[in-house]
Amino acid sequence: MLKLESFQEFLNEGTKLAPGELKKSATGGPYVGKARTEILANKIRKQEPLTLAKGGEFLVIDIQAGLESIAQFEKDGKAFKLIGKNGTEISSSDLLKTPEFGGGAGAGGGTASTAIGESAQCVWMAAMLDIGKAMPIESFTDEVLTKAFKKVSVGKTSLKEILGIDESWKVSSYITAQYAIQNRIIEKGMTFHRDDDLMKAVYSAKNVAFKNNDFKPLPDDKWNPGDIWVVDTDFKLDELNTTTVEDLNDDILDLYLQKRLVGISLKKVAKGAKGVEKNVERPPETEDYRYSAGHIKALKRGEWYTTKANYITHKDGQLDIRANSAFGSHKVEIKGKGARGGGASWGVMSDAAKRIYKTQLPKNSALKKEAQQIAKGDKKAIANFTKMLQTVDKKISEDDVKKEIANLGKNSAIWIHGKLGGLYVINLIAKGGNKANKFITQLINYAGSSTSDSSAYIILKEK
């Protein structure tokens, strides 16, 4: 068995794209069956950053040299150099085998690995409650875990898959289970669930409550990102009041505090665990953010017509609004305080507008139609577009707009569409004040799974 001290490095670095890995085809992920060299070449061509095994990203600047090196690799199978900004170099072996390459750590990569790891955690928790938290990790034999497997409900994940997790997942499961017992998060008499009828029923109750409020339901992991649910044997689903979202979240909080229904978000650990409770205040406490200004050009360079993105600044950071793709739905990316690597969709922005401003943002189909009208020179559409730009910069004239649209050429409608979505948002909140603060707070907290509509849960992660 590997020593615990070695796992932090293992987790930080993951599996590298060594020559033996790079010469294979992806066995999972979005490009299953495609040669990994082809996946890498496409990322280089598209100027997409590459993930390093040690952490961070690397952008290949010398595209031609990179493609030639890949072609040579297909002949000799030797690791090669990739050249980045200011002549910096990395080896192809420094790259991480991310899910795009059919990668992923531990039990098998990607979603399947996550399912097995979370299911294994259920089994290890049940097993530890059976034989005691003081027992060494070696005590958790296949026989002990097999017995515990009969006490959990983990959907389609099999016992064979759970018993087959690697050493790092076993250590993570052991440490996390110990912490959960020591801190009375779990105790005897509880059952453990992942992707089963009970867990699905809890999220179905959420959908009912949101519909009863005439609200668009939050996605499951935004309302409660519990990877597993731990339930006391006397809990009944009809205890959940779905009359309103507030009623349901009150019940979830009460049950959480009583340790009768507990959503647990899991993070793989190596040396020690800690718990972070979320949404356990009544009502759930959300952090407030103060709107500063809307921006139609990048904050440090360019003009309004050099970027199809729009920006909102607040006291602690920035929100970037852009379309996901050509004529695709818009998304806001949260940067700075509260970011947590998250974002919020156009649907979330529309829902916030409805709640706070009692108004509707245009649907994406309407934005596309309006963008095409502007591109064709429709006077009314151009006037509206100009008026929204003038909310931020009064110096912009209709003649300026017509000139820059003409310069865009055949792809003008795509560019305009990208700009248009963010302009509607900026115009909605431009006056600032309490409503603008509430609006951006809703988006930022949504990205962190801690909106006022989210429910109580606990995160178990590295100490």
N, C-alpha and C positions, 0 to 999 in steps of 0.2 A: 504493500500500500504506500502511496506517495505521502510525504510529510505535509502537514497543513501549511507550513511556511512556504512551500513551493507554489501554492495555488494562486497567490496574488499575481505573480508574474504570468502564470498560465492564462488567467482570466484577462489580464491587460493586453496580452499579445494575441491570443487566439491562434487560429490556424493560418499559416503563411502560404502564399502562392509559390511554393518552391517548385522547381522544374517538374518534379514528379506529379504535382497537383495541377500545374498550368497546362500540361500536355493532355489532360483528360477533358471530357465533355461534362457539362453541368448535369448532375444527377437529381437536382431539385431546383426550386426557385422559379423565377419568371421565365428563364431561358433554358429550361430543362432540355437536354439533348444537344444543345449548341456547344461548339468547341469553345473552351475558355479563352483561347487565344483570340477568337473572333469577338467574344464579348469584350475583352480588353481593348482590342483595336477599335471597336465601335465607340467605346467610352472616350478613347483618346481623340478620335475624329470629332466627336460631339463636344469636346472640351469639357467633359464632366470630371470633377475631381476624383482621385483614387484614394481609397481608404488604406492607411498604413497599419500594419499589424501592431506596432507599438503605440498607436493612437495618433490622431491628426489626419490631415489630408495632404495630397500632393497633386498639383496640376501639371501635366506634361505640356511644356511650351513648344519644344521641337517635335512637332507632330510627325513630320516625314521620317525623322531619325527613329522615332518610336515604332512606326509601322514597319520600317525596314528591319529593325531589331526583332520584331515579332516574326517576320518572314524568315529571318535567319534562325530563330529559335525552332521553328517548325522543321528545320533541316538538321540542326545539331543538338537540340534539346538542352542548351546551356543557358543559365541565367544571364540576363543582359541589363544594361544601364538605361535609365530613362532620365531625360533632361528637363529640368523645371526652370523657374524664374532665376535670373542672374546666374545661370550656369550650374545651379545645384543639381546633384545627381542622387538617384537611389537605384538599388537593384530591384529587379522584378521580384526577387524573393522577399523584399521588404513589404510587399502588398498583402493585405488581409483577404482571405477567402470569404468574402461577404456573401449574403444570400443570393446576390446577382450571379455569382459564380457557382451556385449550388452549394454554398458554404453554410457556416453556422457552427456553434460550439457544442460540445457535450454529447447529448443523446442523439444527434442526427441532423441538426441544422434547421433554422427557420421555424415555421409554425409547428411542424411536427415535433421538433426538439422541445419547444416551449410547452406543448401539451403533455409530453412525457414527463418533463421536469416538474411541472405543476402537479400532475397526477401522483408522481413519486413523493412529492412533499406531503400529500394527503396520507399516503401509506406510512411514511416515516413518522408522521405525527401520531397516527393511530397506534403504530408499533411501540413508540416511546411511552405512550400512555399505558400500554400493556405491561412493558417490562421495566419501566422507570427511566427517568432522565439522567440518573447517575451512571447508567451502564455505558461502557466504552463503545466506540463505533463498531468495533469488531463483533459485538454482540448482536448486531442487526444482520443476522444471517438470512439467506433466502427462505429458510423455514419460518423464521420470525416474521419476515415481511409478507410471505404468502398467507400466513394466518391473519395478518392485519388487513390484507387486501380484501378479505371477505367483509370487512366492516366499512369500506368506503364505496362511493359511487362516482366513477370517473369517466362516464361516457364510453367511448369506443377504445380508450387506451387499454392495452392488454397487460396482464401480469408479466409476461415475458419482456415487454418493452420496459417496464418499470424496473425489473430486476437487472436489466442490461445497461442501466445508466453508468457513466464512467465515474472514476474516483472523485472528480471535482464536484459532480452533482450529488454524490453520496455525502460528501463533507458538507455541502451547502444545506442539504436536507436535514442532516444531523444537527448542525449548529442552529438552524432556524427552528427546528422542533424543540430543542432545549430552551431557547429563548422564549418561545411561545408558552411553554409550560411554566417556566420560572416566573414569568410575568402574568400568569393567570389569564392569558388570552384564550387558551384552550384548557380543557379539563375532562376528566372521565365523564362519560355519559353523552359526549358530543359525537356527531357524525360529520364526515368530511365529503365535500361535493365539488365536482368540476364537470361542467358541460353535461349535466344530467337533467332530469325532469324538474327537480326542485330548483336548481339554479336558473333554468330557463323560465320557470314560473315566477320567480322573483322579478326578473327583467320584464316579463310580460305584464306584471302588475304595474311596473313603472310606465309602460306604454299606455295603459288604461288611465292612469292618473293624469298624465300629460294631456291626453285627448279630452278628459273631463274638464281640464282647465282651458281647453281650446288652444293649447300650446303645441308647437312642433316637438315631439319627443326628443330628448337628448339621446345620442347613441349610448349603448350600454356602458362602455368604458368611460364615458364622460359623466354619466350619472353616478356610477359606482364602479371603479376599475378593479373590483375584487376578482382576482384570478381563481381563487377558491373560496368557497363559503363553508363556514363551520357552524353547525346547527345543534342546538340542544334537542334532546329527544322529545320534549314536550311541546316544541314549536309547531304551530299549525299555520298554513298559508292564509287561512281566512282571518288571521290576526292583522293582516295588512289592509289598512283602510285606503282605498284608491279613490275616494271622493274627490280629493284635490292632491296636487303635488306636495303641498305643505303637510297634509294629513299623512301621506305615505312616508315622507321623510321624517316626520315626528315619530312614527312607529319604528322606522329603521333605526333611528337614534336610540329610542327607548330599548329596543331589543339588543342593540349593540352594547349599550351600557350595562344591561343585565347579562351580557354574554350568552344570549340565546340565539342570536342570528348575527354572525360576524363576517363581513366581507374582508378578505385579506389580499392585498396586492403584494406579489412576491418579486424580489430581486435576488439574483444569485449572490451568495456570500462565500467568503473564503476563510476569514480569520475570526469574525465576530459579527453578531447581529444587533440591530436596534429597531425599535418600533416608532413610527411617526403616525399619530392619529390625524385624521382629516375630517372636517365637518362635524365635530362633536360638540359644538356650541349650540345653543338654542336661542334664536334661529342660527343656522350655520354662519360662522363668521367669514366674511370675504374682505380681502384687502381693497382699499379704495385707491384709485389712481386719478390724477388731475390732468385734464386735457390742456395742452399748450397751444398747438396750432396744426393746421392742415397744410400740406406742401404738395405742389404739382411738379416739382423738379427735385432731383437728388440733392441731398442736403449740402454736399461739398463740391458739386460740379454740375455743369450742363444747364440746359434751359428746359422749359416745360415740354418742348417737342423732341427732346433727345432721350426721353424715357417714357414708356407707356405705363410705368408704375406710378402710384401716388403714395404719399407718406403722411403719417400722423405722429406728432411728437407729444410726449407727456413728460411729467417731471422726472420719471425714472427710466425712460427708454423711448422706443420707437415702434410703430406698427407699419409694415409695408403691405400695400394692397396691390395685387397683380393677378392677371388671369393665369390659370394653370397651363394653358396651351392656346393655340390659335382658336379663338371663339369659345374657349373653354370657360368654365365657371371660375369666378374670382375667389381668391383666398387671401386672408390676412395672415402675415407671418409676424410673430411677436418677438421683438428683440429687446435686450436689456432686462431690467428687473421684472420678474414674473414670467420670463420667456419659457423656461423649462423645455426648450426645443420644440415648442408646440405652435399651433396655428388654429385658425377658425375658418370655416367655410362660408360661402355666400349665404347659405341657408341660415347659419348661426347669426350672421350680420343682419339678415332680413328679420329674423325672429326678435333680435334685440331692438331693431327699429320699431317693430310692431308693439313690443311691450312698453318701451320707454317713450317713443315719440308718437305712438298711435298712428303710424303711417306704414306704407309698404314700399320697400325698395323694388325696383323693376326686376322681373324674372330675367334669366340669362337670355331667353329667346327674344325678349323685348329689347335688351341691350344690343344684341346682334343686329336686329332689324334697324334700330336707330343708328347704329354705327354705319350700316350700309347706306342709309339715307344721307348721312353726313358726307360720306365718301362720294356720293353721286351729286352733291351740291345742293341738296334740299335746303331752302332758305330758312325755314322754321327750325329744322334740326340743327343747322349750323348756328343759328341765333341762340338756341338753348345751350349748345356745347360751349359757345363763347361766354355766355352768361355764367355758367358754372366755373369756367376758368377765371373769370373776373372776380369771383368770390374771394380768390386768393391774390390775384394780381389784376388790379383795375386798369393797368396800362395796355392789356391785351385787347386788340380790336378784332372785328370780324374779318377785316382784310388780312391781318396777321394769321388768323386761323386758316383762311382759304389758301394763303400762300404756302404755309407749312404742310397742309394736307396735300396740295399739289406736288410738293417735293417728295412725299412719301411713295408715290408711284402706285403700282398695281396692288400692293399689299396694304393700302391705306385703311381699308375697312377693319382689318385684323388689328392694326395698331390703334385705331380709334376705339375699337371695342375694349381693348386692354386698358386704355386711359379712362373710358367712360364710367366703368363700374366704380372705381375709386373716387371719381368726381361726385357721383351721387352720394357716397358716404360722407365725403368732406363737406358737401353742401348741407347735408342733414345736421351735422354737428358743429358747423362753422361758428355759430354764435357762442359756443362754449357754455359755461355754467354747469349747474348740477346735472342736467340731462346728459350733456356731453361726457361728463365725468362718469356717470352711470353706464353710458354706452361702452366706453373703452374698458371700463372695469369688467363689464360682462364678457367682453371678448378675451381679455387677458386671463381672467379667472377660468373661463371656459378652457383655454389652452392648457391650463394647469389642473384640469379636472376638479376645480374647487369653486364652481359657480354657486349662487344661492340656491340653485335647483339640484345641486349634487347632494348625495347622501353620505352617511357616516361609514368610514372604513379605516383600516390601518395598513400602513406599508411596512413590511419587514424587509430590511435591506442591510448592506454592509455597515458595520459600526464605524 
